[in-house]
Structures are given as C-alpha cells and as structure tokens.
Amino acid sequence: MSESDVQLPTTVVADILLWKRWQLSMGAIVVATIAWFLVDWTNLPFLTICSDVLLILIVLMFLRANFAVLRNKQPPTIPELVVSEEMVNNVAASFRVKINNLLLIAHDITIGKDFRIFFKVVACLWLLSVIGSIFSFFTLAYFGTLLMFTIPPLYSKYGNYVDKCCGIINHQFSKHYRIVDENVFNRLPHNIPKDKDS
C-alpha cells in the first residue's frame, strides 16, 4: 500500500469531521439520529434492528441484480472484500500488546502497589456507573457522535482561545491537586507490607 493510499481515508474522515464535505457530515448526523431514534425510542432490540437492516439491504441488492438481468443489462458489480493474513496478524499483535498492558495495570491496581492509581480507577468506575444509570449506552454513543462532529470544527476556529482557557484551568487543577496530594495522598501508604512467614 502506498503512502497516498494510507492517507486518503484519513483525509476523508478529517474533511467530514471538520465539515469540509458538509453533505457527508450532515448525512452522518442524520443517520446517527435515525439510528439513535430506532434503538433508544422504539425499544426494539439492537440485534433485531441490525438483522432487519441487513435483510432489507440483501433483498434490495438481490432484486436490483435480477432486475438488471431481466432488462438485459450487466448486473451491478460489488467489490470483493478480502482481509489479508498480514493485516489480521498485525491487528492481533497490536491487541495482544494492549491487552497485556491492561492486564499488567489491573494486576498493579488489585495488589495495591499504588493507592493513587487505585483511587483514580475507583473514582472513574464510580463516575461511569453514575453516568450509565442516567443514560443508555446508545444515548451516550449518540452524544459522542454529536460531539465528534461539533468539537473539531469549533476547535479549529477558536483553538487559540480554547488553549488559553484550558491552560488556566489546568494550572488551577494542578494547584489544587498538589494541595490534596500533599495533605492526603502522601500520608497514605504506597506499599502494603507483606506478611512474613513465621
């Protein structure tokens, strides 16, 4: 694969997210809104919706191909999708490294090597639990999609102002974290002593 072939999908995605191809951006938001409405508001199971959409697509492609044959036209060509062994091996190796890193971090958290990481993980999991009890997964995915289409163009337009504000906020958080770190976290034990065999 040449370098231009690799950069083409990235360029297209960047153009869509930055609204340089506004028809595709608007289409993506409309599709996301329809999908969210179908899944969240109709209370249909996700598997049922996926099966129905695939069924409709397959029937339409079948009818289109047979209609073309009846009119003595060449049936539409569908690109053949092939996954190479090299790509699968690369993806598997990448996932293996990431999963091993996550397992190592989980091991360090559960045996209590660093209380700070344990506290951060507990706080994040509690926050996710609270958010998950308020919103469904598909609502969060829909909000994430909307944010994905609004934040990049706003940042490209007002990036300097946002960077200044984030710098001020980061400085304030760092100052408060240092106070909490000195008064609370430094007094907590970092390592749990191992019991010695008698």
Secondary structure, 3 states (H helix, E strand, C coil): CCHHHHHHHHHHHHHHHCCCCHHHHHHHHHHHHHHHHHHHHCCCCHHHHHHHHHHHHHHHHHHHHHHHHHCCCCCCCCCCCCCCHHHHHHHHHHHHHHHHHHHHHHHHHHCCCCHHHHHHHHHHHHHHHHHHHHCCHHHHHHHHHHHHHHHHHHHHHHHHHHHHHHHHHHHHHHHHHHHHHHHCHHHCCCCCCCCCCC
